[in-house]
Amino acid sequence: MVSRKLNNIIEALGKHTDSDSVRVLNEVGTNCPIDEVRELAAKALIRKNVKESLEIVIKNKGKGINDLSASVAMTAINELLALKDKNCANTVLDETINSECEKEIIDTARSVKALMTFSI
């Protein structure tokens, strides 16, 4: 169980508008060995709903929708589906699908894109 203080720190970083908050969430949150911390970091990055933060959880192996933990990946996917404005996420998904990324990352992006299409 993640402490209330850590939860508050991740939530506060998610509300900051500067790019340093994205960097810290990426470096510390998405690389943490604790699944719950990675889930909270992925949620915070997705809720920012900016290209820089969405690229971290969509395009990177082992992070966000590509996390090896099913609970982290599903949390990230559900958070993407819950976005009110899906335009930026759809753009990043399209870029990922049309990129030179690993096949698994492209396949995951394609699957999430299909889910987002049906969740509108």
CNS distance restraints for C-alpha pairs under 8 A (distance, minus, plus):
assign (resid   1 and name CA) (resid  36 and name CA) 7.41 0.50 0.50
assign (resid   2 and name CA) (resid   6 and name CA) 6.53 0.50 0.50
assign (resid   2 and name CA) (resid   7 and name CA) 6.61 0.50 0.50
assign (resid   2 and name CA) (resid  36 and name CA) 6.83 0.50 0.50
assign (resid   2 and name CA) (resid  37 and name CA) 6.96 0.50 0.50
assign (resid   3 and name CA) (resid   7 and name CA) 6.26 0.50 0.50
assign (resid   4 and name CA) (resid   8 and name CA) 6.09 0.50 0.50
assign (resid   5 and name CA) (resid   9 and name CA) 6.18 0.50 0.50
assign (resid   6 and name CA) (resid  10 and name CA) 6.23 0.50 0.50
assign (resid   7 and name CA) (resid  11 and name CA) 6.11 0.50 0.50
assign (resid   7 and name CA) (resid  40 and name CA) 7.41 0.50 0.50
assign (resid   8 and name CA) (resid  12 and name CA) 5.99 0.50 0.50
assign (resid   9 and name CA) (resid  13 and name CA) 6.16 0.50 0.50
assign (resid  10 and name CA) (resid  14 and name CA) 6.20 0.50 0.50
assign (resid  10 and name CA) (resid  25 and name CA) 7.33 0.50 0.50
assign (resid  10 and name CA) (resid  29 and name CA) 7.90 0.50 0.50
assign (resid  10 and name CA) (resid  40 and name CA) 6.84 0.50 0.50
assign (resid  10 and name CA) (resid  41 and name CA) 6.42 0.50 0.50
assign (resid  10 and name CA) (resid  44 and name CA) 6.95 0.50 0.50
assign (resid  11 and name CA) (resid  15 and name CA) 6.52 0.50 0.50
assign (resid  11 and name CA) (resid  40 and name CA) 7.87 0.50 0.50
assign (resid  11 and name CA) (resid  44 and name CA) 6.36 0.50 0.50
assign (resid  12 and name CA) (resid  16 and name CA) 6.51 0.50 0.50
assign (resid  13 and name CA) (resid  21 and name CA) 5.31 0.50 0.50
assign (resid  13 and name CA) (resid  22 and name CA) 7.62 0.50 0.50
assign (resid  13 and name CA) (resid  24 and name CA) 7.98 0.50 0.50
assign (resid  13 and name CA) (resid  25 and name CA) 7.14 0.50 0.50
assign (resid  13 and name CA) (resid  44 and name CA) 7.47 0.50 0.50
assign (resid  14 and name CA) (resid  21 and name CA) 7.05 0.50 0.50
assign (resid  14 and name CA) (resid  22 and name CA) 7.73 0.50 0.50
assign (resid  14 and name CA) (resid  25 and name CA) 7.94 0.50 0.50
assign (resid  14 and name CA) (resid  44 and name CA) 4.52 0.50 0.50
assign (resid  14 and name CA) (resid  45 and name CA) 6.27 0.50 0.50
assign (resid  14 and name CA) (resid  47 and name CA) 7.10 0.50 0.50
assign (resid  14 and name CA) (resid  48 and name CA) 6.25 0.50 0.50
assign (resid  15 and name CA) (resid  44 and name CA) 7.81 0.50 0.50
assign (resid  15 and name CA) (resid  48 and name CA) 7.11 0.50 0.50
assign (resid  16 and name CA) (resid  21 and name CA) 6.23 0.50 0.50
assign (resid  17 and name CA) (resid  21 and name CA) 7.33 0.50 0.50
assign (resid  17 and name CA) (resid  48 and name CA) 7.94 0.50 0.50
assign (resid  18 and name CA) (resid  22 and name CA) 7.38 0.50 0.50
assign (resid  19 and name CA) (resid  23 and name CA) 6.38 0.50 0.50
assign (resid  20 and name CA) (resid  24 and name CA) 6.16 0.50 0.50
assign (resid  21 and name CA) (resid  25 and name CA) 6.12 0.50 0.50
assign (resid  22 and name CA) (resid  26 and name CA) 6.08 0.50 0.50
assign (resid  22 and name CA) (resid  45 and name CA) 6.84 0.50 0.50
assign (resid  22 and name CA) (resid  52 and name CA) 7.55 0.50 0.50
assign (resid  22 and name CA) (resid  53 and name CA) 6.01 0.50 0.50
assign (resid  23 and name CA) (resid  27 and name CA) 6.00 0.50 0.50
assign (resid  24 and name CA) (resid  28 and name CA) 5.64 0.50 0.50
assign (resid  24 and name CA) (resid  29 and name CA) 7.15 0.50 0.50
assign (resid  25 and name CA) (resid  29 and name CA) 4.73 0.50 0.50
assign (resid  25 and name CA) (resid  30 and name CA) 6.52 0.50 0.50
assign (resid  25 and name CA) (resid  41 and name CA) 5.77 0.50 0.50
assign (resid  25 and name CA) (resid  44 and name CA) 7.88 0.50 0.50
assign (resid  25 and name CA) (resid  45 and name CA) 7.17 0.50 0.50
assign (resid  26 and name CA) (resid  30 and name CA) 5.12 0.50 0.50
assign (resid  26 and name CA) (resid  31 and name CA) 6.98 0.50 0.50
assign (resid  26 and name CA) (resid  41 and name CA) 7.47 0.50 0.50
assign (resid  26 and name CA) (resid  56 and name CA) 7.11 0.50 0.50
assign (resid  27 and name CA) (resid  31 and name CA) 5.97 0.50 0.50
assign (resid  28 and name CA) (resid  32 and name CA) 6.08 0.50 0.50
assign (resid  29 and name CA) (resid  37 and name CA) 6.02 0.50 0.50
assign (resid  29 and name CA) (resid  38 and name CA) 5.40 0.50 0.50
assign (resid  29 and name CA) (resid  40 and name CA) 7.67 0.50 0.50
assign (resid  29 and name CA) (resid  41 and name CA) 5.00 0.50 0.50
assign (resid  29 and name CA) (resid  42 and name CA) 7.82 0.50 0.50
assign (resid  30 and name CA) (resid  37 and name CA) 7.48 0.50 0.50
assign (resid  30 and name CA) (resid  38 and name CA) 4.76 0.50 0.50
assign (resid  30 and name CA) (resid  39 and name CA) 7.94 0.50 0.50
assign (resid  30 and name CA) (resid  41 and name CA) 5.94 0.50 0.50
assign (resid  30 and name CA) (resid  42 and name CA) 6.81 0.50 0.50
assign (resid  30 and name CA) (resid  63 and name CA) 6.12 0.50 0.50
assign (resid  30 and name CA) (resid  64 and name CA) 7.56 0.50 0.50
assign (resid  31 and name CA) (resid  38 and name CA) 7.06 0.50 0.50
assign (resid  31 and name CA) (resid  63 and name CA) 7.85 0.50 0.50
assign (resid  32 and name CA) (resid  37 and name CA) 6.54 0.50 0.50
assign (resid  32 and name CA) (resid  38 and name CA) 6.17 0.50 0.50
assign (resid  33 and name CA) (resid  38 and name CA) 7.80 0.50 0.50
assign (resid  34 and name CA) (resid  38 and name CA) 6.54 0.50 0.50
assign (resid  35 and name CA) (resid  39 and name CA) 6.15 0.50 0.50
assign (resid  35 and name CA) (resid  69 and name CA) 7.09 0.50 0.50
assign (resid  35 and name CA) (resid  71 and name CA) 7.72 0.50 0.50
assign (resid  35 and name CA) (resid  72 and name CA) 6.40 0.50 0.50
assign (resid  36 and name CA) (resid  40 and name CA) 6.26 0.50 0.50
assign (resid  36 and name CA) (resid  72 and name CA) 7.48 0.50 0.50
assign (resid  37 and name CA) (resid  41 and name CA) 6.11 0.50 0.50
assign (resid  38 and name CA) (resid  42 and name CA) 6.02 0.50 0.50
assign (resid  38 and name CA) (resid  64 and name CA) 7.82 0.50 0.50
assign (resid  38 and name CA) (resid  72 and name CA) 6.59 0.50 0.50
assign (resid  39 and name CA) (resid  43 and name CA) 6.17 0.50 0.50
assign (resid  39 and name CA) (resid  64 and name CA) 7.73 0.50 0.50
assign (resid  39 and name CA) (resid  71 and name CA) 7.73 0.50 0.50
assign (resid  39 and name CA) (resid  72 and name CA) 4.95 0.50 0.50
assign (resid  39 and name CA) (resid  73 and name CA) 7.96 0.50 0.50
assign (resid  39 and name CA) (resid  75 and name CA) 6.34 0.50 0.50
assign (resid  39 and name CA) (resid  76 and name CA) 7.04 0.50 0.50
assign (resid  40 and name CA) (resid  44 and name CA) 6.16 0.50 0.50
assign (resid  41 and name CA) (resid  45 and name CA) 6.13 0.50 0.50
assign (resid  42 and name CA) (resid  46 and name CA) 6.11 0.50 0.50
assign (resid  42 and name CA) (resid  57 and name CA) 6.40 0.50 0.50
assign (resid  42 and name CA) (resid  63 and name CA) 7.86 0.50 0.50
assign (resid  42 and name CA) (resid  64 and name CA) 5.54 0.50 0.50
assign (resid  42 and name CA) (resid  72 and name CA) 7.84 0.50 0.50
assign (resid  42 and name CA) (resid  75 and name CA) 7.88 0.50 0.50
assign (resid  42 and name CA) (resid  76 and name CA) 5.87 0.50 0.50
assign (resid  43 and name CA) (resid  47 and name CA) 6.03 0.50 0.50
assign (resid  43 and name CA) (resid  75 and name CA) 7.38 0.50 0.50
assign (resid  43 and name CA) (resid  76 and name CA) 6.19 0.50 0.50
assign (resid  43 and name CA) (resid  79 and name CA) 6.26 0.50 0.50
assign (resid  44 and name CA) (resid  48 and name CA) 6.39 0.50 0.50
assign (resid  45 and name CA) (resid  49 and name CA) 7.10 0.50 0.50
assign (resid  45 and name CA) (resid  53 and name CA) 5.12 0.50 0.50
assign (resid  45 and name CA) (resid  54 and name CA) 6.50 0.50 0.50
assign (resid  45 and name CA) (resid  56 and name CA) 7.94 0.50 0.50
assign (resid  45 and name CA) (resid  57 and name CA) 7.39 0.50 0.50
assign (resid  46 and name CA) (resid  50 and name CA) 7.84 0.50 0.50
assign (resid  46 and name CA) (resid  53 and name CA) 6.56 0.50 0.50
assign (resid  46 and name CA) (resid  54 and name CA) 5.76 0.50 0.50
assign (resid  46 and name CA) (resid  57 and name CA) 7.41 0.50 0.50
assign (resid  46 and name CA) (resid  76 and name CA) 7.50 0.50 0.50
assign (resid  46 and name CA) (resid  79 and name CA) 6.75 0.50 0.50
assign (resid  46 and name CA) (resid  80 and name CA) 6.55 0.50 0.50
assign (resid  47 and name CA) (resid  79 and name CA) 7.63 0.50 0.50
assign (resid  47 and name CA) (resid  83 and name CA) 7.41 0.50 0.50
assign (resid  48 and name CA) (resid  53 and name CA) 6.81 0.50 0.50
assign (resid  49 and name CA) (resid  53 and name CA) 6.87 0.50 0.50
assign (resid  49 and name CA) (resid  54 and name CA) 6.40 0.50 0.50
assign (resid  49 and name CA) (resid  88 and name CA) 6.83 0.50 0.50
assign (resid  49 and name CA) (resid  89 and name CA) 7.24 0.50 0.50
assign (resid  50 and name CA) (resid  54 and name CA) 6.09 0.50 0.50
assign (resid  50 and name CA) (resid  88 and name CA) 6.61 0.50 0.50
assign (resid  51 and name CA) (resid  55 and name CA) 5.94 0.50 0.50
assign (resid  51 and name CA) (resid  88 and name CA) 6.21 0.50 0.50
assign (resid  51 and name CA) (resid  89 and name CA) 7.41 0.50 0.50
assign (resid  51 and name CA) (resid  92 and name CA) 6.88 0.50 0.50
assign (resid  52 and name CA) (resid  56 and name CA) 6.84 0.50 0.50
assign (resid  53 and name CA) (resid  57 and name CA) 6.99 0.50 0.50
assign (resid  54 and name CA) (resid  58 and name CA) 6.05 0.50 0.50
assign (resid  54 and name CA) (resid  88 and name CA) 7.92 0.50 0.50
assign (resid  54 and name CA) (resid  89 and name CA) 6.45 0.50 0.50
assign (resid  54 and name CA) (resid  92 and name CA) 6.99 0.50 0.50
assign (resid  55 and name CA) (resid  59 and name CA) 5.28 0.50 0.50
assign (resid  55 and name CA) (resid  60 and name CA) 7.32 0.50 0.50
assign (resid  55 and name CA) (resid  92 and name CA) 6.29 0.50 0.50
assign (resid  56 and name CA) (resid  60 and name CA) 5.65 0.50 0.50
assign (resid  56 and name CA) (resid  63 and name CA) 7.07 0.50 0.50
assign (resid  56 and name CA) (resid  64 and name CA) 7.30 0.50 0.50
assign (resid  57 and name CA) (resid  63 and name CA) 5.51 0.50 0.50
assign (resid  57 and name CA) (resid  64 and name CA) 3.99 0.50 0.50
assign (resid  57 and name CA) (resid  65 and name CA) 6.01 0.50 0.50
assign (resid  57 and name CA) (resid  66 and name CA) 7.48 0.50 0.50
assign (resid  57 and name CA) (resid  76 and name CA) 7.47 0.50 0.50
assign (resid  58 and name CA) (resid  63 and name CA) 7.56 0.50 0.50
assign (resid  58 and name CA) (resid  64 and name CA) 6.26 0.50 0.50
assign (resid  58 and name CA) (resid  65 and name CA) 5.88 0.50 0.50
assign (resid  58 and name CA) (resid  66 and name CA) 7.08 0.50 0.50
assign (resid  58 and name CA) (resid  92 and name CA) 7.35 0.50 0.50
assign (resid  58 and name CA) (resid  93 and name CA) 6.94 0.50 0.50
assign (resid  58 and name CA) (resid  96 and name CA) 7.66 0.50 0.50
assign (resid  58 and name CA) (resid 105 and name CA) 7.95 0.50 0.50
assign (resid  58 and name CA) (resid 109 and name CA) 6.88 0.50 0.50
assign (resid  59 and name CA) (resid  66 and name CA) 7.99 0.50 0.50
assign (resid  59 and name CA) (resid  96 and name CA) 6.22 0.50 0.50
assign (resid  59 and name CA) (resid 101 and name CA) 7.74 0.50 0.50
assign (resid  59 and name CA) (resid 105 and name CA) 6.73 0.50 0.50
assign (resid  60 and name CA) (resid  64 and name CA) 7.66 0.50 0.50
assign (resid  60 and name CA) (resid  66 and name CA) 6.92 0.50 0.50
assign (resid  60 and name CA) (resid 105 and name CA) 7.65 0.50 0.50
assign (resid  61 and name CA) (resid  66 and name CA) 5.52 0.50 0.50
assign (resid  61 and name CA) (resid  67 and name CA) 6.95 0.50 0.50
assign (resid  61 and name CA) (resid 105 and name CA) 6.82 0.50 0.50
assign (resid  62 and name CA) (resid  66 and name CA) 5.07 0.50 0.50
assign (resid  62 and name CA) (resid  67 and name CA) 4.11 0.50 0.50
assign (resid  62 and name CA) (resid  68 and name CA) 5.85 0.50 0.50
assign (resid  63 and name CA) (resid  67 and name CA) 4.45 0.50 0.50
assign (resid  63 and name CA) (resid  68 and name CA) 7.86 0.50 0.50
assign (resid  63 and name CA) (resid  73 and name CA) 7.79 0.50 0.50
assign (resid  64 and name CA) (resid  72 and name CA) 6.60 0.50 0.50
assign (resid  64 and name CA) (resid  73 and name CA) 5.49 0.50 0.50
assign (resid  64 and name CA) (resid  76 and name CA) 5.43 0.50 0.50
assign (resid  64 and name CA) (resid  77 and name CA) 7.88 0.50 0.50
assign (resid  65 and name CA) (resid  72 and name CA) 7.39 0.50 0.50
assign (resid  65 and name CA) (resid  73 and name CA) 4.27 0.50 0.50
assign (resid  65 and name CA) (resid  74 and name CA) 6.89 0.50 0.50
assign (resid  65 and name CA) (resid  76 and name CA) 5.50 0.50 0.50
assign (resid  65 and name CA) (resid  77 and name CA) 5.90 0.50 0.50
assign (resid  65 and name CA) (resid 108 and name CA) 7.33 0.50 0.50
assign (resid  66 and name CA) (resid  73 and name CA) 6.02 0.50 0.50
assign (resid  66 and name CA) (resid 105 and name CA) 6.70 0.50 0.50
assign (resid  66 and name CA) (resid 108 and name CA) 7.16 0.50 0.50
assign (resid  67 and name CA) (resid  72 and name CA) 6.20 0.50 0.50
assign (resid  67 and name CA) (resid  73 and name CA) 5.24 0.50 0.50
assign (resid  68 and name CA) (resid  72 and name CA) 7.81 0.50 0.50
assign (resid  68 and name CA) (resid  73 and name CA) 7.35 0.50 0.50
assign (resid  69 and name CA) (resid  73 and name CA) 6.29 0.50 0.50
assign (resid  70 and name CA) (resid  74 and name CA) 5.93 0.50 0.50
assign (resid  71 and name CA) (resid  75 and name CA) 5.99 0.50 0.50
assign (resid  72 and name CA) (resid  76 and name CA) 6.24 0.50 0.50
assign (resid  73 and name CA) (resid  77 and name CA) 6.19 0.50 0.50
assign (resid  74 and name CA) (resid  78 and name CA) 5.96 0.50 0.50
assign (resid  75 and name CA) (resid  79 and name CA) 6.08 0.50 0.50
assign (resid  76 and name CA) (resid  80 and name CA) 6.24 0.50 0.50
assign (resid  77 and name CA) (resid  81 and name CA) 6.25 0.50 0.50
assign (resid  77 and name CA) (resid 112 and name CA) 6.89 0.50 0.50
assign (resid  78 and name CA) (resid  82 and name CA) 6.16 0.50 0.50
assign (resid  79 and name CA) (resid  83 and name CA) 6.55 0.50 0.50
assign (resid  80 and name CA) (resid  86 and name CA) 7.63 0.50 0.50
assign (resid  80 and name CA) (resid  89 and name CA) 7.35 0.50 0.50
assign (resid  80 and name CA) (resid 116 and name CA) 7.77 0.50 0.50
assign (resid  81 and name CA) (resid  86 and name CA) 7.98 0.50 0.50
assign (resid  81 and name CA) (resid 115 and name CA) 7.53 0.50 0.50
assign (resid  81 and name CA) (resid 116 and name CA) 5.75 0.50 0.50
assign (resid  81 and name CA) (resid 119 and name CA) 6.58 0.50 0.50
assign (resid  86 and name CA) (resid  90 and name CA) 5.96 0.50 0.50
assign (resid  87 and name CA) (resid  91 and name CA) 6.21 0.50 0.50
assign (resid  88 and name CA) (resid  92 and name CA) 6.31 0.50 0.50
assign (resid  89 and name CA) (resid  93 and name CA) 6.08 0.50 0.50
assign (resid  90 and name CA) (resid  94 and name CA) 6.03 0.50 0.50
assign (resid  90 and name CA) (resid 113 and name CA) 6.83 0.50 0.50
assign (resid  91 and name CA) (resid  95 and name CA) 6.17 0.50 0.50
assign (resid  92 and name CA) (resid  96 and name CA) 6.10 0.50 0.50
assign (resid  93 and name CA) (resid  97 and name CA) 6.12 0.50 0.50
assign (resid  93 and name CA) (resid 109 and name CA) 5.59 0.50 0.50
assign (resid  93 and name CA) (resid 110 and name CA) 7.28 0.50 0.50
assign (resid  93 and name CA) (resid 112 and name CA) 7.93 0.50 0.50
assign (resid  93 and name CA) (resid 113 and name CA) 6.38 0.50 0.50
assign (resid  94 and name CA) (resid  98 and name CA) 6.20 0.50 0.50
assign (resid  94 and name CA) (resid 109 and name CA) 7.91 0.50 0.50
assign (resid  94 and name CA) (resid 113 and name CA) 7.86 0.50 0.50
assign (resid  95 and name CA) (resid  99 and name CA) 5.97 0.50 0.50
assign (resid  96 and name CA) (resid 100 and name CA) 7.91 0.50 0.50
assign (resid  96 and name CA) (resid 101 and name CA) 6.94 0.50 0.50
assign (resid  96 and name CA) (resid 105 and name CA) 7.73 0.50 0.50
assign (resid  96 and name CA) (resid 106 and name CA) 6.08 0.50 0.50
assign (resid  96 and name CA) (resid 109 and name CA) 6.62 0.50 0.50
assign (resid  97 and name CA) (resid 106 and name CA) 4.92 0.50 0.50
assign (resid  97 and name CA) (resid 107 and name CA) 7.52 0.50 0.50
assign (resid  97 and name CA) (resid 109 and name CA) 6.19 0.50 0.50
assign (resid  97 and name CA) (resid 110 and name CA) 6.20 0.50 0.50
assign (resid  98 and name CA) (resid 106 and name CA) 7.88 0.50 0.50
assign (resid  99 and name CA) (resid 106 and name CA) 7.77 0.50 0.50
assign (resid 101 and name CA) (resid 105 and name CA) 6.40 0.50 0.50
assign (resid 101 and name CA) (resid 106 and name CA) 6.37 0.50 0.50
assign (resid 102 and name CA) (resid 106 and name CA) 6.41 0.50 0.50
assign (resid 103 and name CA) (resid 107 and name CA) 6.02 0.50 0.50
assign (resid 104 and name CA) (resid 108 and name CA) 6.07 0.50 0.50
assign (resid 105 and name CA) (resid 109 and name CA) 6.11 0.50 0.50
assign (resid 106 and name CA) (resid 110 and name CA) 6.08 0.50 0.50
assign (resid 107 and name CA) (resid 111 and name CA) 6.22 0.50 0.50
assign (resid 108 and name CA) (resid 112 and name CA) 6.17 0.50 0.50
assign (resid 109 and name CA) (resid 113 and name CA) 5.97 0.50 0.50
assign (resid 110 and name CA) (resid 114 and name CA) 6.29 0.50 0.50
assign (resid 111 and name CA) (resid 115 and name CA) 6.34 0.50 0.50
assign (resid 112 and name CA) (resid 116 and name CA) 6.11 0.50 0.50
assign (resid 113 and name CA) (resid 117 and name CA) 6.19 0.50 0.50
assign (resid 114 and name CA) (resid 118 and name CA) 6.54 0.50 0.50
assign (resid 115 and name CA) (resid 119 and name CA) 6.19 0.50 0.50
assign (resid 116 and name CA) (resid 120 and name CA) 6.58 0.50 0.50
